[in-house]
């Protein structure tokens, strides 16, 4: 969370600087902030492999590497899923990148994307 807060402060500062110094060919502050936020989001995702999908209980088992934003080492664990639609795109055995956060006393997967 500290990393995200620091990043947001940096982006806000740089966006203001970029806006003041912009010209026709340079990105606006809003464009710069959007590009930086997207890059930060994808780099914050953890790598993993889907081991099991439980549609009935909205859960997924993932063997994963380090989850930096949760300060969690690699392991295999069951996660709740914020949106069941994420599970409809996932397949057992698939290599993925995913985001997770603490919510309501559980660790919840908030995004799953195929690994590239």
N, C-alpha and C positions, 0 to 999 in steps of 0.2 A: 504494500500500500504506500510506503514511503517513496518507492521508486515511481509509482504512478503520480503521486503528488508533486514530486520533484520535476517529473517530465511535464506535467501540466503548467507548472510555474515557468519552466524553461520555454515551453511552446508559447505561452502568453507573452513573455518578454520578447522572444524572437519575432512573434507575429507583429507586435507593435513596432519593432525596429524595421522589419521587412516592409510594413505598410508605409512607414515614413520615407523609406528609401526606394520605394517601388517605382518602376517605370513601365512602359507598355509591354515589354517582353518578359518582365519579371512576374513571378506569381504573387498574387495578393496575399495579405496576411492570413485571410481565411483559407485560401488554397494551401498555403504553407502549413498551417496548423492541421488541416485535414490530412494531408500527405504524411506528416510526421506522426499523427495519431494512428493512422492505419499501419505504418511501419512498426510502431511501438507495440500495437496490439498483436500483430502476427509474431513478433519476436518474443512476446510474453507467453505464447502458447507452449504447452508441454507436448512432447512426443510420446506416442504410445501405440499399443496394439489392442484392438477389441478382442476380448476373450469370450464374453457372454452378453447377450441382450435379453432383458426381462421386460417385455412390453406391458405385462400385467401390472407390474409395480413401478414402472418408469425408472428402471435402474439399468446400469451398464457396468460390466466388469472390464477394467482396462489395466493391462500391464504397462506401466509408464515409467519414464525417466523422471528426473527432478522437476518438481512444480515450484518454480522460484517464488511466485507471489504468495505461496502458502508455506514456504520454507520446508518443503517436504521432499525427502529423498525418493529415489525410484523404488517401486514395489508394485504388486498387483493388488487392486482393491476394487470394491463395489462403490459406485457413485450413484447418487440420485441425479436425475436429469431435470433441469428447469422446464424444458419444453419437450414433450413426447415426440414432436415432429423431428427432433434431432435424431432420434433412434430409427426413424423410418428410412433415413439416408445411410445409416451405418450397417456394416456387415461384419460378422464374426471373422476374425483373422485379418481384417483390414488394418493397415498402418494408418494412423491418424495424428493430427495435431488437435489439441483441445485446450479449452480454458475452463478453469474451475475456481470457485470461491466458496467461502464459508457463508452459510445462510441457515438460520434457524437451528443451530446446533449440528448441522450436517455439512458435508462438503458436496457441493452441487456442480455438475457440469453445465456450463452456460453456452458452450459452442463446441461443435465437433466438425472438423474438416478433413478431407482425405489428405494424407501426407504427399508432398511433391517430391 
